[in-house]
Amino acid sequence: MPECSKCSYKGLRNEFRYVGQAQEVGVLSVRRCPQCDNLVICDEMEEDRAVEGNNPWGISRLRGRVFSGKIRKERKVNEM
């Protein structure tokens, strides 16, 4: 959870407006504080809050199912 060093505002990462990458390669980014417009360095890999229980990514009733699409009827091509 990012914290502004100027006004001490703490919030979720999506509340801070994304400005750009802090490094050419890496997970650090620059975001702008919604309260005072100060620039804040954020770690994009850091989780906003701890998730209890199962990890929410990829967990649904559709997980593991194979989708092959609708079965199409074959059309006869007119031969000349």
Secondary structure, DSSP 8 states (H G I E B T S, - for coil): --B-TTT--B--GGGSEEEEESSSSSSEEEEE-TTT--EEEEETTS-SS---SS--TT-STTTT----------------
